Amino acid sequence: MIMKRFMCLLCGFIYDETLGKPDEGILPGTTWEQVPLTWRCPDCGAMKDDFEMIEI
């Protein structure tokens, strides 16, 4: 399975599916689709709709 990265369009924070966000209860390997809709960017508070898939 290919893990993806998503960038917040407001502040540039990158969510990496490989790393997850364990300090927020999102385990490594959690796909973007599995991240709850209520989750917000830890840096600026943006909603999931404000993220875009990126290639690194």
C-alpha positions in Angstrom: 0.0 0.0 0.0 1.3 3.4 -0.9 1.1 6.0 1.9 0.2 9.6 0.9 0.9 13.0 2.4 -1.6 15.9 2.7 -0.6 19.5 3.1 -2.7 22.2 4.9 -3.3 24.9 2.3 -3.4 27.6 5.1 -0.2 27.0 7.0 1.8 24.2 5.2 1.5 21.5 7.9 2.0 18.1 6.3 0.0 15.0 7.5 1.9 11.9 6.5 -0.1 8.7 6.5 3.0 6.7 7.4 3.6 8.6 10.6 0.0 9.4 11.6 -0.4 11.8 14.5 -0.1 9.5 17.6 -0.2 12.3 20.1 -3.7 13.0 18.8 -4.8 9.4 18.8 -4.2 8.8 15.0 -1.9 5.8 14.7 0.9 5.4 12.1 -0.6 3.9 8.9 -3.9 5.7 9.3 -5.1 6.7 5.8 -6.4 10.2 5.2 -9.9 8.7 4.6 -9.8 7.2 8.1 -8.9 10.5 9.8 -12.1 11.8 11.5 -13.8 14.8 9.8 -13.7 16.6 13.1 -9.8 16.5 13.1 -8.2 19.9 12.6 -4.7 21.0 11.6 -2.5 20.9 14.8 -0.7 24.1 13.7 -3.5 26.4 12.5 -6.8 24.7 13.3 -7.9 24.3 9.6 -10.4 21.6 8.7 -9.7 18.5 6.6 -11.3 20.3 3.6 -8.3 22.7 3.7 -5.8 19.9 2.9 -4.6 18.8 -0.5 -2.7 15.6 -1.4 0.9 16.3 -2.4 3.8 14.4 -3.9 7.2 14.6 -2.2 
